[in-house]
Amino acid sequence: MEKIVETLRKVVSDENIYINEPMSRHTSFRIGGPADVLIIPQSVDELIKVMGLIKAENIPYFILGNGTNIIVSDKGIRGVVIKLTAIRKISVDGEIIVSEAGALLSVIANTALDNELTGFEFASGIPGTLGGAITMNAGAYGPEIKDVVEKVEVIDKNGSIYEVKNGNMRFGYRSSLIQSDNLIAIRAWIHLKKGNYKDIKAKMDELNGLRKMKQPLEYPSAGSVFKRPEGFYAGKLIQDAGLQGYAIGGAQVSEKHCGFIINRGNATADDVLNLIEYIKRTVKDKFGVDLETEVKIIGER
């Protein structure tokens, strides 16, 4: 471990290197054991240098955004976690917003609002980064990231940097080329349309109002736990299975929205994972439907 840290110190300053860092500090679920090392690169150039070192030394790594769609195991993550939230520059050129991957979707949405650009309102309440949203083709209330992203700049496992146009991004339901080819999104061009400030703000307020009304935002969670099964809604199946409010340890099926599992304050990752498995078994037994997780489960098990 000391050797890894010494290697990383060649390009990352000490204040941005964390050893045995509890991942509960970096996930919206507020659970997860320690990462051997967590680093926060301060620029795309720094990230590129880090990836070069990691490849040369064959160090295992995990790319982290805002930690809003992951469950980290209680044993934590071996190797290096690279958190991208400091790589967040945003610029506007006419109807195009160019944003680095670590920028929060809410900040990009407010940038669009300030510049009277419409089309990004749907993402204003999604609590993640642009990189994470592109990786899983995040969406809400109909639209998805694929509808607004023109192209993405990526780093591949060999350290090569290139741009991928929308049509080659293999965007699917909660999936993309970033996932399938193990790429890192570092920057994207978002193509919007000119709109009216008042109308854009009203739409953002409407969608965020719906989110507050329907989702358990008052508790730590990782958002929707399961993908939508074809022909069904996961939350409805879970509710119809009688699991509304069902709990294992500190993890509970939300009473407000059964598609969410919440941390009531003292949940472990094992509590959440055991609850996920119980939900999957119960729904399968009652309705014959296989639920697939939307959240990413990572770390040593």
C-alpha positions in Angstrom: 0.0 0.0 0.0 2.8 2.4 0.8 4.3 1.8 -2.6 1.0 2.7 -4.3 0.7 5.9 -2.3 4.3 6.8 -3.1 3.5 6.2 -6.8 0.4 8.4 -6.6 2.3 11.2 -4.8 4.2 11.8 -8.0 1.1 13.5 -9.5 -1.4 14.0 -6.7 -0.8 16.3 -3.7 -1.0 14.9 -0.2 -4.2 16.8 0.7 -6.0 14.9 -2.1 -4.9 11.4 -1.1 -6.9 9.6 1.6 -5.7 6.3 3.1 -8.2 3.7 4.5 -10.9 6.2 3.7 -14.4 5.1 4.9 -16.6 5.0 1.7 -19.6 5.9 3.9 -18.3 9.5 3.6 -18.5 9.3 -0.2 -21.8 7.6 -0.9 -25.4 8.9 -0.7 -26.3 5.6 1.2 -23.9 6.6 3.9 -22.6 3.0 4.1 -19.5 1.2 3.0 -16.2 0.1 4.4 -12.8 1.6 3.7 -11.1 2.2 0.4 -7.4 1.3 0.6 -6.7 4.6 -1.1 -9.0 7.4 -2.3 -7.7 10.2 -4.5 -9.3 13.3 -5.8 -7.6 14.5 -9.0 -7.9 18.3 -9.5 -7.9 18.4 -13.3 -8.3 16.2 -16.4 -4.5 16.4 -16.9 -3.9 15.1 -13.4 -6.4 12.3 -14.0 -4.6 11.3 -17.2 -1.3 11.1 -15.3 -2.9 9.1 -12.6 -4.3 6.6 -15.1 -0.9 6.3 -16.7 0.7 5.4 -13.3 -2.1 3.0 -12.4 -1.7 1.2 -15.7 2.0 1.0 -15.4 1.9 -0.4 -11.9 -1.2 -2.6 -12.7 -3.1 -1.2 -9.7 -6.8 -2.0 -9.4 -9.0 1.1 -9.5 -12.6 2.2 -9.3 -14.0 5.5 -10.8 -16.3 7.4 -8.5 -18.6 10.3 -9.1 -20.9 11.6 -6.4 -21.5 8.1 -5.1 -25.3 8.3 -5.6 -25.9 5.0 -7.4 -23.6 2.6 -5.6 -23.6 0.2 -2.7 -20.1 -0.3 -1.2 -19.6 -3.5 0.7 -18.8 -3.4 4.4 -15.2 -4.7 3.7 -14.6 -1.8 1.4 -12.6 -1.5 -1.8 -9.2 -2.8 -2.5 -6.9 -0.7 -4.6 -7.5 3.0 -5.5 -10.8 4.9 -5.7 -10.5 7.9 -8.1 -13.2 10.5 -7.2 -13.9 12.9 -10.1 -15.9 15.6 -8.4 -13.1 18.2 -8.6 -13.0 17.9 -12.4 -16.1 20.0 -13.0 -15.5 22.9 -15.3 -18.5 24.1 -17.4 -18.6 26.4 -20.4 -21.4 27.6 -22.7 -21.1 28.1 -26.4 -24.4 29.1 -28.0 -26.7 26.1 -27.5 -23.9 23.8 -26.4 -22.9 23.3 -22.8 -19.4 21.7 -22.5 -19.0 20.1 -19.1 -16.4 18.0 -17.4 -17.5 14.7 -16.0 -17.4 15.6 -12.3 -19.9 18.5 -12.6 -23.1 17.9 -10.7 -26.2 17.6 -12.9 -28.0 20.2 -10.7 -25.2 22.7 -11.5 -25.3 22.0 -15.2 -29.1 22.4 -15.1 -28.8 25.8 -13.4 -26.2 26.8 -16.0 -28.7 25.9 -18.7 -31.3 27.9 -16.8 -29.1 31.0 -16.5 -28.4 30.8 -20.2 -32.1 30.2 -21.1 -31.3 26.7 -22.6 -34.1 24.1 -22.4 -33.8 20.3 -22.5 -31.9 19.6 -19.4 -34.7 20.2 -16.9 -35.3 16.5 -16.3 -31.8 16.1 -14.8 -32.0 19.0 -12.4 -33.0 16.8 -9.5 -30.9 13.8 -10.2 -28.2 13.9 -7.4 -25.2 12.7 -9.4 -22.4 13.8 -11.7 -22.5 14.1 -15.5 -20.0 11.2 -15.8 -22.2 8.9 -13.7 -25.3 10.0 -15.7 -23.6 9.2 -19.0 -22.2 5.9 -17.7 -25.7 4.6 -16.9 -27.7 6.8 -19.3 -29.6 8.3 -16.4 -33.1 9.6 -16.9 -36.1 10.9 -15.1 -39.8 11.5 -16.1 -39.2 10.4 -19.7 -36.0 12.0 -21.1 -32.6 10.4 -20.7 -29.0 11.7 -21.0 -28.8 10.2 -24.5 -31.4 12.7 -25.7 -29.1 15.7 -25.0 -25.5 14.5 -25.2 -23.9 15.2 -28.6 -20.5 13.6 -28.0 -18.3 12.4 -25.1 -14.6 12.6 -24.5 -13.3 9.4 -22.9 -10.1 7.7 -21.7 -9.8 4.0 -22.4 -7.8 1.4 -20.4 -4.7 2.0 -22.5 -4.8 5.7 -21.6 -5.9 6.8 -25.1 -8.2 9.9 -25.2 -10.8 10.3 -27.9 -14.3 11.5 -28.6 -17.3 9.3 -29.2 -20.3 10.6 -30.9 -23.8 9.9 -29.5 -24.6 7.3 -32.2 -21.6 5.2 -31.1 -22.2 5.5 -27.4 -24.4 2.4 -27.3 -26.9 4.1 -25.0 -29.5 1.7 -23.7 -31.8 1.5 -20.7 -29.4 2.4 -17.8 -26.4 1.4 -19.9 -23.8 2.8 -22.3 -20.4 2.2 -24.0 -18.7 3.6 -20.9 -19.9 0.5 -18.9 -19.5 -2.1 -21.6 -16.0 -1.0 -22.7 -14.7 0.1 -19.2 -14.1 3.7 -20.4 -13.9 6.9 -18.3 -16.0 9.8 -19.4 -14.1 13.0 -18.8 -16.1 15.6 -20.8 -19.3 15.9 -22.7 -21.0 18.3 -25.2 -24.6 18.8 -24.3 -26.8 20.2 -27.1 -29.9 22.1 -25.9 -32.3 24.6 -27.4 -33.0 28.2 -26.7 -35.9 28.7 -24.3 -37.5 31.0 -21.9 -36.1 31.5 -18.3 -39.5 31.5 -16.7 -40.7 28.3 -18.5 -37.4 26.4 -17.8 -37.6 27.4 -14.1 -41.2 26.3 -13.9 -40.4 22.9 -15.4 -37.5 22.4 -13.0 -39.7 23.4 -10.0 -42.4 21.0 -11.2 -40.2 18.0 -11.6 -38.3 18.7 -8.3 -41.7 19.0 -6.6 -42.7 15.6 -7.9 -39.5 14.2 -6.7 -39.9 15.5 -3.2 -43.5 14.3 -3.0 -42.8 10.8 -4.3 -39.3 9.9 -3.1 -37.9 9.5 0.4 -35.3 12.3 0.1 -35.2 12.7 3.9 -33.3 9.4 4.2 -29.9 8.2 2.8 -30.5 6.0 -0.2 -29.0 5.1 -3.6 -32.2 6.1 -5.5 -34.1 3.4 -7.4 -32.6 0.1 -6.5 -34.0 -2.0 -9.4 -34.3 -1.6 -13.1 -37.8 -1.4 -14.5 -38.8 -5.0 -15.6 -40.4 -5.2 -19.0 -44.2 -4.7 -18.6 -44.0 -3.9 -14.9 -42.9 -1.3 -12.4 -40.4 -2.6 -9.7 -41.9 -0.4 -6.9 -45.4 -1.6 -7.7 -44.3 -5.3 -7.6 -42.5 -4.8 -4.3 -45.6 -3.1 -2.8 -48.0 -5.7 -4.1 -45.7 -8.4 -2.6 -46.4 -6.8 0.8 -42.9 -5.5 1.4 -43.7 -1.8 1.9 -41.8 -0.9 5.1 -40.1 -4.3 5.4 -36.8 -4.0 7.1 -33.6 -6.0 7.7 -31.4 -4.4 10.3 -31.1 -0.7 9.5 -32.2 -1.1 5.8 -35.9 -0.7 5.0 -38.1 -0.7 1.9 -39.3 2.9 1.8 -42.9 3.4 2.8 -43.1 6.4 0.5 -41.7 4.6 -2.6 -41.2 0.9 -2.6 -38.5 1.1 -5.4 -36.2 2.7 -2.8 -34.3 1.1 0.1 -33.4 3.6 2.8 -30.8 3.7 5.5 -32.7 4.4 8.7 -29.5 5.5 10.3 -27.5 2.4 11.2 -27.7 0.2 8.1 -24.7 -1.9 7.0 -24.1 -2.9 3.4 -24.9 -6.4 4.4 -28.3 -5.3 5.7 -29.0 -3.6 2.3 -27.7 -6.6 0.2 -29.7 -9.1 2.3 -32.8 -7.0 1.8 -32.3 -6.8 -1.9 -32.0 -10.6 -2.1 -35.1 -11.0 0.0 -37.1 -8.6 -2.2 -35.9 -10.4 -5.4 -36.8 -13.9 -4.0 -40.2 -12.7 -2.8 -41.2 -10.9 -6.1 -40.0 -13.9 -8.1 -42.0 -16.3 -5.9 -45.2 -14.2 -6.0 -45.1 -12.9 -9.6 -42.5 -14.9 -11.5 -40.6 -11.7 -12.3 -36.8 -11.4 -12.0 -35.8 -8.0 -10.6 -32.4 -6.7 -11.7 -30.5 -4.2 -9.7 -29.9 -0.7 -11.1 -27.5 0.3 -8.4 -23.9 -0.9 -8.7 -22.7 -3.2 -5.9 -18.9 -2.9 -5.5 -16.2 -3.8 -3.0 -14.8 -6.9 -1.4 -17.5 -9.3 -0.3 
